[in-house]
Every structure is written in structure tokens, then in C-alpha cells.
Amino acid sequence: MRPVPALLILLGVTLTAALGVWQYQRAQLRLARQAQIERAERAPVIALGAQTYSPADVTHRRVRVTGRFLRNRVVYLDNRPHNELPGFYVVMALQVSPDHVVLVNRGWLPRDLRDRESIVPYATPAGDVTVEGIAAPDPSRAFELGHGGSAAGLVIRQNLDVADYARETSLPLQPFVIMQTNDTGDHLLRDWPAPANGADRNYGYMAQWFGMSLILALLGLRLAYRRGRRLAPAVDDSTCP
């Protein structure tokens, strides 16, 4: 094989193989992160008190807190289907103390199919209530074009950022959200989807890159073989004894 084609094929094999290794390493990182989340969820429950917590201390941990729901501080996250039915996530502020409030994703509520802006009635416990759940960075995030569907002041929104909502409402919010898991008699559904680690996608990309590397390597061998055949000296049968 001539030097330039051979060099290009070698570079192609090296690059595609390196990309395959990179995707494998990303898959391993995702699996390690998933294992870390699962260990955190199996750890002892953290009883939250009247103090500020760092997200690093509680994220993915099971938590328990007692407070009073602020009915006037509720946001309904739109486009959250459940079993192919349209609905909302009910996110409400829970007053733990005068200086500490935490957002709680209370669960899923079906949409009134007759009126998109109407909210189906649901129960909110009066007085102090104990909430158990998993601490998460945000109440859930859906695809959104721009930020018009999450503008301040909207009761029905596409997404909700904890820091932005704290500035909007002047509430002393904790920098995380509790995904509620215990039943408080509100008839909301809390069948939270397990977070996908994405490792399968990385393995798929890895297989593609390694496949391309193998194809390039076989192509290089075939070209080298054909060129070797062309350059091989011909054998004269008349000279044979």
C-alpha cells in the first residue's frame, strides 16, 4: 500500500478506536454514578431540621421533614404524562420554620381534559405534616423551547428552577426539592420514574466506533494484500525443470 493511503487508514483506525474507548469510559462513569445514587438512597434517612443544607449533603438521600404546606405557593408542572395520560406535577412549598422553606414535589395530578387551565381538586393536609422522600436538585425537567413556559408568576409552568423561584417569591428556600414518597391522604400518584443512567446509549456508540475501526482495519489489510499481489514477480513456468 502506498504511504499516504496507509497513513490515512492508520489514523482512521486509531481515531475510531479511541472514540470507542472514550464511549466505554463514559458508560463506566455513568454506571458508577448510578451505583452512587443507589447507595445514597439506601443510606439512613436524614431528618431535616430548621437549618440550611447543602445539596451535596442531601441530594439522592432519603429525607424526612415536618412542616406546613403553603397553599398559595404552588406550581403545576405541565406536560408530565403518566401511563399516556396528560397531567401535572404538583410542587408546593413546605414551611419548616420562619426562616426555612423547602419545595416538595407532591406527586402527579391528572389534567382536566375539558379545560387545560383547570386543576382537578386534590387534598392538602392542614396544619403540620411529615413528608418523606428523596432529595433532588430540581422537581423534574421537561424539554422546553425558550423559557416562556416557565416565566415568573405562572401557576402552570413547564419547568421550575429552585433558585429562580426563591428570588421570585422571596421565600427562604432550601437549594433542593423533595420528591415525596409517603402517603399523606392527598390521592396524588407518586410513581416516580427511575433515573436513566444512559450507559446503554454509550455502549451503542462504542459498538459503532469499534465497528468502524474494524472495517477500516480490514479495508487496509485488503488494499495491502491487493497491492502486494500486483507487485509480486511473475513466475515463468518455462524455467521450471
N, C-alpha and C positions, 0 to 999 in steps of 0.2 A: 504494500500500500504506500502511496505517496505520502510525504511528511505532513503536508497541510491537512488533507482529509483525516489522516491518522490522529493528528493533534486535536482537531475539532471533535472527533468521536470520543477521544480520551477525556476531553473537557466535559462533553455532554454526559458521559458515564459518571464522571466524578461529581458533577453538579447534581444530577438527578439522584444519585445515591446519597449525597449529603442532605438533600431535601427530604429523602425518605427517613434518614436517621433523625433529622430535626422533628419531623412529624411524630416519630416514635417517642422522642423525648417529651414532646408536648403532651402526648397521651399519658405518659407516665406521671407527669406533673398534675394533670387533671385527676387521675386516679388517686394520687397521693392527697390532693386537696379534698376529694370526696371522702376518703378514709378519715381525714382530719375532721371533717364536718360530722361524720357519723360518730366518731369518738366524742366530740363535743356534745352531741345530742344525747349520748348515753351517760354523760357525766352527771353528778348530783345537781339537783335543782338549785338555782340561785334565788334566794328570797330578796327581792328588790325593796329597798327602803327609801327614805327621804334623803337621797343623795344623788349626785350626778355620776353616771357610769360612762366609762369609755367603751366605744363599740368593740374594741379589741378584747375587752374583758367579758362581754356577754354574747357577741354575735355567734349564732348557731347553738347557743346554750339554752337549755330549758330553764325558764324563769317563772317566778310566781310573784304577784304584786296585788295589793289591796288598795282600792280607791273608789272614786265615784265618777261615773260617766258624765261627761259634759254634752248633753243632748244637742246644744246649739253649736257644737264643734264637731261636725260630722261631714265626711266627704264620701261620695259614692263613686267608686272607680268603675268606669263603663267598659264595655267590650270584654267582659270576663265570663266566657261561656262555661257551662258545666253540663256534661253529657249532651252536648249540642244544643242546649237551651241558653238563650241570652240572659244576662243578669249583671249584677254589680257585686263588688266587694264593699262591705260597709266598714269604713275606717273612722273610728271615733276616739276623741281624746279622753284619757282617764286621769282625773286629778288625784295624785297620790298625796300631795301636801301643797300648801300655798305656793311653794317655790319649785315644785316638781310635777311635771305632767308627762305622760307617755302616750304615744299613739298606739292603738290596738286595732289590728285588722280582725274584726269580729267574725267575719265569715261571708258566705255567698248568699245573695238575695235574688230571686228571680225577677225579671223585668215584667212590668205590666204591658202585655202585648198590644193593648188598645191605646195606650198613651206612653210614649217613650219617656216623657218627662215625669211621669207619675211614679211614686215609690210605693211598693207594696208594704202594707203595715207589718211591723215586726216589734217584738218586745224589747225594752231596755230596762234592766234592773234599776230599781230606785234605791237610793242610799248606797252604802258601801258594798262592794262586790269584789270577790277574789278572782283574779284572772290568771290562768296558767297558759303557757305557750312557748314558742320558740322565738328568740330574739333574732331579728333580721335587719339588714341595712335599710330596706325600703319595703313598703306594703305589697309590692308586686309591680312589675313594669311591663307595659304593652307597647307594641310598635306605634309610633306617632309621627305624623308629618308636621314638622314645626312644633310649636308649643301652644297653639291656640286652644287646643282641647284641655290644657292644664293651666289656664290663666287663673290668676288670683281672683277670689270671690265666687268662683263657680262651685255649686254644691255637687254637680255631676261633672267629673273630670276624667281624663284619660289616664293620667299619672299624677303622683303626688310625691314631691321631694320634701323630706323632713325639715331640712334647714330653711327652705323657701317658705314652708308653711309656718314655721316658728316666727320668721320675720313678718309674715303676713298677719298673723293673729296675735303676735306679742306674747305667745304662750311660752313658758319655760320648759320647752320640750327636751326629753332625753334624745340623744342622737341615734336612735334606732326605733324599730317598730316591733311590737309583739304580735306574732301570728297565733291567735288564740286557739287552744285545743280543747279546753274543758267546756262542758255544757253549762250555760247559765240561764237556761229556760227561754231562750230567745227564738228558737226554731230556725236559726241560721245554719247553713251547711258549712262544715269546716273540713272538707276532704281535700286538704292541701296537696297539690301535685308535688311529687318528689323532684328536687332539682336535678336536671340532666347534667352529667359531668362532661359530655361532649367528646369523650375519648373515642367512641365509635367513629365519629367523623374523622378524627386524626388518623385512626387506623386505616380508614378508607383512602385518605390522601397518601398515607405511607405506602400502601399497596400500589397505588397508581405510579408514584415516583419510582419505586423499586422495579415495577414492571417496565417503565420507560428505560430505566438504566439497563435492564436485562436485554431489551430489544436493541438498544444502541450497541451493547457489547456483542451481541450475536451478529448484528449488521457489520461491525468492524471485523469480526473474525471471517465472515463470509467474503467481504471485499479483499481482505488479506489473502485468503485462500485462492480466490479467483486470479488475483494479480500474480501470486506465486505460480499458478498453473501456466499463466501466459509467459512468464519469464523462464520457465524450466526449459533446458535444452532438449531439443527433439532427439529421439533415439533412432539411429539408422539401422534398420534390420539387416541390410546387406553386409554389414561389418560383423555380424554375429557368426561364429563358427558353425 
